[in-house]
Amino acid sequence: MAVYKEKYNKTLLLYSTSGCHLCEQAKSLIDAANLKHQFTLEVIDIANDDELFKKYAIRIPVIRFERSLHELSWPFDLDELDLFVLRMF
């Protein structure tokens, strides 16, 4: 039961936008790493927020954990994604 509760305290944010094929690839890597079973995934469309668009427009896809300043920007592969997750927890 504790693992289930912890999942909802750890939210993985994926900064993305509609029609972004690289963002789709990043989402596929997250799916392949089975991270959705360990963390809650929230996909954030940067097109809906001027500040996020300024910050991430040329960098997406970008992932980070909620309540963390550390980010992983594209390009990244499955190994780099796994390493990023391990470093965060």
KEKE-3310 file (N, C-alpha, C; in steps of 0.2 Angstrom, whole numbers, plus 5000, padded with zeros to 4 digits):
npx = (5004:5010:5019:5009:5004:5015:5017:5008:5013:5024:5026:5028:5033:5030:5034:5027:5019:5006:5007:5020:5033:5045:5041:5031:5040:5047:5037:5034:5046:5045:5034:5040:5049:5041:5037:5025:5020:5026:5026:5015:5011:5011:5006:5011:5005:5014:5010:4999:5002:5011:5023:5028:5030:5039:5050:5052:5050:5060:5066:5058:5055:5054:5058:5053:5053:5039:5041:5054:5069:5078:5080:5077:5082:5077:5089:5086:5089:5083:5092:5097:5086:5082:5093:5092:5080:5084:5093:5085:5078)
npy = (4994:5006:5009:5012:5024:5032:5033:5043:5054:5057:5065:5065:5076:5080:5091:5097:5098:5099:5089:5087:5078:5073:5074:5064:5053:5054:5052:5039:5033:5035:5027:5014:5013:5010:5019:5025:5017:5019:5032:5046:5052:5068:5077:5092:5104:5116:5126:5132:5141:5156:5159:5146:5143:5152:5147:5134:5132:5129:5118:5107:5089:5090:5084:5083:5081:5085:5098:5098:5105:5100:5095:5085:5087:5085:5079:5062:5045:5029:5024:5036:5042:5032:5034:5047:5047:5038:5046:5056:5050)
npz = (5000:5003:4993:4983:4987:4987:4974:4969:4975:4968:4953:4937:4925:4908:4896:4882:4866:4854:4839:4840:4835:4841:4855:4855:4853:4865:4875:4871:4875:4889:4891:4888:4898:4908:4917:4921:4930:4941:4943:4943:4927:4920:4906:4899:4889:4881:4873:4878:4888:4890:4897:4899:4885:4881:4889:4885:4871:4861:4866:4869:4868:4886:4902:4919:4937:4947:4959:4958:4952:4942:4926:4911:4895:4878:4866:4872:4878:4882:4892:4897:4902:4912:4920:4924:4931:4942:4948:4954:4963)
capx = (5000:5014:5021:5004:5003:5021:5016:5004:5017:5029:5023:5033:5030:5032:5033:5026:5014:5002:5010:5028:5035:5050:5037:5028:5045:5049:5031:5035:5052:5042:5030:5044:5052:5036:5037:5019:5018:5030:5025:5010:5013:5007:5009:5009:5005:5017:5006:4993:5005:5016:5029:5031:5032:5046:5055:5053:5049:5065:5069:5054:5052:5058:5054:5056:5048:5036:5045:5062:5072:5082:5076:5080:5079:5079:5088:5088:5087:5080:5097:5098:5080:5083:5098:5088:5075:5087:5096:5080:5076)
capy = (5000:5012:5010:5015:5030:5036:5035:5049:5060:5058:5067:5066:5081:5080:5097:5095:5102:5095:5089:5087:5070:5071:5073:5058:5049:5055:5048:5032:5031:5034:5021:5008:5012:5008:5024:5026:5012:5021:5039:5049:5056:5074:5080:5099:5108:5123:5131:5135:5145:5160:5158:5139:5143:5155:5143:5127:5131:5126:5113:5101:5088:5091:5081:5084:5079:5091:5100:5098:5110:5096:5094:5081:5089:5081:5072:5057:5039:5025:5023:5042:5042:5028:5037:5053:5044:5035:5052:5060:5046)
capz = (5000:5004:4986:4979:4990:4985:4966:4968:4978:4963:4947:4931:4920:4901:4893:4875:4862:4849:4833:4841:4834:4846:4861:4855:4855:4873:4878:4870:4880:4896:4891:4887:4904:4913:4923:4923:4935:4947:4944:4939:4922:4918:4900:4899:4883:4882:4869:4882:4893:4887:4900:4897:4878:4881:4892:4882:4864:4856:4870:4870:4875:4892:4908:4926:4942:4950:4965:4957:4947:4937:4920:4906:4889:4872:4865:4877:4876:4887:4897:4900:4906:4918:4925:4927:4937:4948:4952:4957:4969)
cpx = (5004:5017:5016:5003:5009:5020:5013:5008:5023:5026:5028:5030:5033:5030:5033:5021:5011:5006:5018:5030:5040:5046:5034:5034:5047:5043:5032:5041:5049:5038:5034:5048:5048:5036:5030:5016:5021:5028:5018:5013:5008:5010:5006:5010:5008:5013:5001:4996:5011:5023:5032:5033:5038:5052:5057:5052:5054:5068:5065:5056:5057:5054:5057:5051:5046:5040:5052:5063:5076:5077:5081:5077:5081:5085:5090:5086:5085:5085:5097:5091:5080:5087:5095:5084:5078:5091:5091:5078:5081)
cpy = (5006:5014:5014:5022:5035:5038:5042:5055:5061:5059:5069:5071:5080:5086:5095:5100:5097:5095:5088:5080:5068:5070:5066:5052:5048:5051:5041:5029:5030:5028:5014:5007:5010:5013:5026:5022:5015:5028:5041:5054:5062:5077:5087:5102:5115:5128:5135:5140:5149:5159:5151:5139:5146:5151:5137:5127:5128:5120:5107:5095:5088:5087:5083:5082:5085:5092:5099:5103:5106:5094:5089:5084:5085:5083:5067:5051:5035:5025:5030:5044:5039:5031:5043:5052:5042:5041:5056:5056:5041)
cpz = (5000:4997:4982:4981:4987:4978:4966:4972:4973:4956:4942:4926:4913:4898:4885:4872:4857:4843:4834:4841:4839:4853:4861:4856:4862:4876:4877:4874:4887:4897:4892:4894:4910:4919:4925:4929:4942:4949:4941:4934:4920:4911:4900:4892:4884:4878:4873:4888:4890:4890:4899:4890:4878:4883:4888:4875:4860:4860:4871:4866:4880:4898:4914:4931:4945:4957:4964:4951:4941:4932:4915:4899:4883:4868:4871:4875:4882:4893:4901:4904:4912:4923:4928:4932:4943:4952:4956:4963:4971)
residu = (MET:ALA:VAL:TYR:LYS:GLU:LYS:TYR:ASN:LYS:THR:LEU:LEU:LEU:TYR:SER:THR:SER:GLY:CYS:HIS:LEU:CYS:GLU:GLN:ALA:LYS:SER:LEU:ILE:ASP:ALA:ALA:ASN:LEU:LYS:HIS:GLN:PHE:THR:LEU:GLU:VAL:ILE:ASP:ILE:ALA:ASN:ASP:ASP:GLU:LEU:PHE:LYS:LYS:TYR:ALA:ILE:ARG:ILE:PRO:VAL:ILE:ARG:PHE:GLU:ARG:SER:LEU:HIS:GLU:LEU:SER:TRP:PRO:PHE:ASP:LEU:ASP:GLU:LEU:ASP:LEU:PHE:VAL:LEU:ARG:MET:PHE)
# end
